[in-house]
């Protein structure tokens, strides 16, 4: 993914045809490890393709995947009154956990990255 991100970053910066050296410069600028093998593989896969078309094709494929959201909604909705009563204790537990998190926040944002 880093190779793809660096390639797209170079394209976004106005470089219509980024090279391996361009990607290496991007990796070096942020102190990331440059993997020549992955870069060679990436360039061999996209050499004769337009990146915009590849992204569009990928979006179509992702759109065709089912997220499974409908089945979950049917199970939750089919429970009737029992499903609603089962959800109430879960909501109460969540509120108690949120209160605990707020009370332990004596250090402010310093513990955010621990």
Order of alpha helices (4+ residues) and beta strands (2+ residues): alpha-alpha-alpha-alpha-alpha-alpha
